[in-house]
Amino acid sequence: MSSGTGEIDGDRHRPVVGQTGADDVAAKPSPPSGLRFNSPLVQISLIGLVCFCCPGMFNALSGMGGGGQVDHDAANNANTALYSTFAVFGILGGGIYNVLGPHLTLFTGCSTYVLYVGSFLYYNHTQRQPFVIVAGAILGAGAGLLWAGQGAIMTSYPPPARKGTYISIFWSIFNLGGVIGGLIPFVLNYNRTQAASVNDGTYIAFMCFMFVGAVLSLTILPPSRVVRDDGSRAAAITYSSVSAEGIQILKLFANWKMLLIFPAAWGSNFFYTYQFNNVNGIIFTLRTKGLNNVFYWGAQMIGSFAIGYLLDFSFSSRRKRGLLGIAVVSVLGTGVWAGGLANQLRYTDGKWPDKLDFKDSGLSYAGPFVLYFSYGLLDAMFQSLCYWVIGALADDTETLSRYSGFYKGVQSAGAAAAWQVDEHKTPLVSQLIVSWGLTTVSYPLLALLVILAVKDDRAPARGGDGDGKTPAA
């Protein structure tokens, strides 16, 4: 597929990188006009659609609590297997992406989502866990590849001065998948007010979306073919070797920047288990769980746009924008988790006898609903902030793919631990306090990282597209 840039087609054929002078100027295309397939906006939107179809639908299913099953054991064990392999392949994923390129990495990752949801369709009829657990482990490997590639694309394709905006665009499209995915079980199970588990049609609908996402992943262009509005290109890379990537990945564990972001990464998915299983999964009826997810992921769209605007346009100084973003998220997070604690004290035994229904429960539904909505808002703002900080540490795809992979790997290790914490019936108040504590500890460390490693933009944005320069790390 040609992007109109004069590049050699295909993922494995790259121009020589590092040439300067007249040749470099001649190779730079004139500023193009109109909406182009090889623009950062289109490519970020496409990776957003891929994640809309795959992890977006996965999130909608997980948000039901127990993968849509009344018994959470199968989903808890499958998610433990999933996030254990995700932790490994998330960290390795950046290196794999640098070796294989976007097409093979993303398509392989997306394909595993279909298998995972199919295993729950199988479980609906057999109530046997082994296939679900194995499918979860396979999905963990695939998700590691997908998210490492996504992180590299989202943080390196946009112009440096507009990374917050592009992250928010991605996050909104991605979470629209959760909104649509929440509508699926809501509509298909609307009249099953006494049902405990979702029907087969719900799982089949999710599988269809995920298949479409796998096909869409083949439309993502390699960085050498992405041209920004000012004519500059996303940082082109030459494919690395397995041994070189292995060495670079090992170095991440001694990289002080990654050590500072470690608590934020560990805590950024840890709270999902508590929120999905023990708030949405316990308090509400089956159809209301689906409706709540529509608003949970819708809140993420609002949160990502709000924090993206703040991180790009609040101050001329990049460092000041980062510190303001951290301050805003920390204040909001404190308020939301304090509200969560007040709600949790109402059912410390983990039981809510009369489940709330959006249609029948009146005002008693409003408080827990607003809390769950706020959890979604905070999640998007926290994770968008983390990605913005990662994107401000470098501008080349190779480095950012490793950083993003490390973030997702550590994030997944935390999630694997969280699913087993819930499986071992840890008191819900304890789960909430740990989730709250992990995010709270991360704020001063992120602030220190911004102060020490994020440099101010060296030139104003040109044509709304940034200066194209790599920020000093």
Buried (B, 14 or more C-beta within 10 A) or exposed (E): EEBEBEBEEEBEEBBEEEEEEEEEEEBBBEBBEEEBBBBBBBBBBBBBBBBBBBBBBBBBBBBBBBBBBEBBEBBBBBBBBBBBBBBBBBBBBBBBBBBBBBBBBBBBBBBBBBBBBBBBBBBBEEEEBEBBBBBBBBBBBBBBBBBBBBBBBBBBBBBBBBBBBBBBBBBBBBBBBBBBBBBBBBBBBEEBBEEEBBBEBBBBBBBEBBBBBBEBBBBBBBBBBBBBBBBBBBBBBEBBEEEEBEEBBEEBEEBEBBEBBBBBBBBBBBBBBBBBBBBBBBBBBBBBBBBBBBBBBBBBBBBBBBBBEBBBEBBEBBBEBBBBBBEBBBEBBBEBBEBBEEBBEEBEEBEBEEBBBBEEBEEEBEBBBEBBBBBBBBBBBBBBBBBBBBBBBBBBBBBBBBBBBBBBBBBBBBBBBBBBBBBEEBEBBEBBBBBBBBBBEBBEBBBEBBEEBBEEBEEEBBEEBBBBBEBEB
